Each structure stands twice: as C-alpha cells, then as structure tokens.
Amino acid sequence: MRRWLVRVTTAHVQWMYHRGVHRLVQVAPEVFTELRLGANPLRDALSVLAAAAYWDRHRFGFTDPPWTLIGTYTRGRLLSPPG
C-alpha cells in the first residue's frame, strides 16, 4: 500500500474521484454538497467513493462490504490505473 501511495498518479486519482462522483450523484445527489472536499485529492477521491458505497448500502439495502462496492465503481482498478 505504501508503494501505491507514492506511485499513484494525479490522473488515476482524478479518475477515481470521477467514478465516485458519478455513482454518488446517481444514488444521493443531495449528499455530495455535504462532503468536505478540497484538502487532498486522494483523500477526496476515497471519501467520495466511500460515501457512494455508504449510500448504496443505506438506500438500497446492499449487504456487500463497502470495499466490494468501491471495487465495482472503479471496475477493479482502485489500486491500478485504468487501462
């Protein structure tokens, strides 16, 4: 994980952020404005993905673990850039 944190690219962080935003807006658009974003792009991307997973579980009763849902949103590419 530490190596990934050092090597993660800005483009990949932006891609993860957009994947999270896309899902969160579908599931709970009103929540997006409540998130405190802006300090750190990687933290922001992971926060949006986590919020989307939380609201998917909350609104639709999904029982999948949050990381499973996040893996679905990122097409299994959370730790590796999309190719």
C-alpha positions in Angstrom: 0.0 0.0 0.0 2.8 2.4 0.8 4.4 2.0 -2.6 1.0 2.6 -4.2 0.6 5.8 -2.3 3.9 7.0 -3.5 3.3 6.0 -7.1 -0.4 6.9 -7.6 -0.7 9.4 -10.4 -2.8 12.5 -10.5 -4.7 11.2 -13.5 -5.6 8.0 -11.6 -6.7 10.0 -8.5 -8.9 12.1 -10.8 -10.3 9.1 -12.5 -11.2 7.5 -9.1 -12.8 10.8 -8.0 -14.9 11.0 -11.1 -16.0 7.4 -10.7 -17.1 8.1 -7.1 -18.9 11.3 -8.1 -20.7 9.6 -10.9 -22.1 7.0 -8.5 -22.8 9.3 -5.6 -24.8 11.7 -7.9 -26.8 8.7 -9.0 -27.5 7.4 -5.5 -27.6 10.5 -3.3 -27.0 13.8 -5.1 -28.0 15.9 -2.1 -25.2 14.3 -0.1 -22.5 15.5 -2.4 -22.8 19.1 -1.3 -22.3 18.0 2.4 -18.9 16.4 1.8 -15.9 18.4 2.9 -13.5 18.2 0.0 -10.5 20.1 -1.2 -7.6 19.4 1.1 -6.1 16.4 -0.6 -7.1 14.9 -4.0 -6.5 11.3 -2.9 -8.4 11.7 0.3 -11.2 13.4 -1.7 -11.4 10.6 -4.2 -11.6 7.9 -1.4 -14.1 10.0 0.5 -16.5 10.2 -2.5 -16.1 6.5 -3.2 -16.8 5.7 0.4 -19.8 8.0 0.5 -21.2 6.3 -2.6 -20.8 2.9 -1.0 -22.4 4.0 2.2 -25.4 5.5 0.4 -25.8 2.4 -1.9 -25.9 0.2 1.2 -28.2 2.6 3.1 -30.7 3.4 0.3 -30.8 0.1 -1.5 -30.1 -2.3 1.3 -27.0 -3.8 -0.3 -25.2 -6.1 2.0 -21.9 -6.2 0.1 -19.0 -4.8 2.1 -18.1 -1.2 1.1 -14.8 -2.2 -0.5 -16.7 -4.6 -2.7 -18.9 -1.8 -3.9 -15.9 0.6 -4.4 -14.3 -2.2 -6.4 -17.4 -2.2 -8.6 -17.4 1.5 -9.1 -13.7 1.5 -10.0 -14.1 -1.6 -12.2 -11.5 -3.4 -10.1 -8.9 -0.7 -10.8 -8.7 1.1 -7.4 -5.0 0.2 -7.0 -4.0 0.2 -10.6 -4.6 2.8 -13.3 -7.4 2.1 -15.8 -6.1 0.6 -19.0 
